């Protein structure tokens, strides 16, 4: 198990180092998230009375949109510069590689969004229970979003202009996550973490992890030939 | 690395056919590589040198035929015993030379220290430079350092001398000679004229599907 973990850390550490030296490019998702939220608030009218009931849906839309556009880059850098070939030849299983990339992506793209939720709550004047509900629904749904996105990203490695196809491929998978996340965030104040929506989200996340990672690995292996 | 006395076939290629799209690159190619052997792969552009090399490393599946390393099919179990140098160097431009190499050190579970490898490819002065400021030739040297770190038996080098100066070419020859002397073998595709390194150097010329491959 020891080399497995050191390779995992190696890839995560490398990706984070590259991101931090990219001149802020890795924060684009967060910037998009903030811009989407403030523009939506302006578009809806800026009245807290009308904003408050819409807030969970708008915040969740912002999360999904800001993530959608990040998956195109997930594997393409390693695939295009030849690093992926060397990783394959190292004997490291493609599944482990995808797992490492997904973890790194979660840390770099999803974690900042979760940490920015209090700011969103401030913008929309949300009560504490709704904010905590959003926080937990984002946490529980994140494996599903990241794994589905990784699968789509892996399928489209090497396609020029794959971004558009990627969105088409990911959206059907993301719709159930979106439905249960929004209603989970709302029903958290009434039924807590044992709300039915959270159970469904955990289920979707487990399925997405179990299917998404091997499928992404298979797609990368096939795409290389 | 142990040297083998009775020289069993390390790498065996039998009845290999590869096509890209509709075009058949070559058919029925067979050869073997024993410890200490070097094969230069020659042939004009687009004849299939890179495809052959990728196929032998395990990156590309052949149409027909199989490639075995120590009796095991290369495509069924990646044996992690080929040091592959492709057209793309695969260095991350924003990481330093040492960071790039340390990453591969972790991935390859190597026992050679990255600094030692950098010293061997004469890149020790550039250790803390970002990979993006390296010249093409220096970038190639860093790729060579990655192969050294991998400690593989079979070296598969695709145009190793591209962008290399005279010293760089000499360095490649020296490294290959050292590798072969310690019991490894190498397969080199090159446009430069093949040179004799070590005791057993052969040239494999690819002539396209009509003529097959010719030995010298």
Interface residues (C-beta under 8 A of the other chain):
Chain A: X3 X6 X7 X9 X10 X11 X14 X17 X18 X21 X22 X80 X81 X82 X83 X85 X86 X87 X88 X89 X90 X91 X92 X224 X225
Chain B: X57 X58 X59 X60 X61 X78 X79 X80 X82 X84 X86 X87 X88 X89 X90 X91 X92 X94 X95 X99 X103 X104 X106 X107 X108 X109 X146 X150
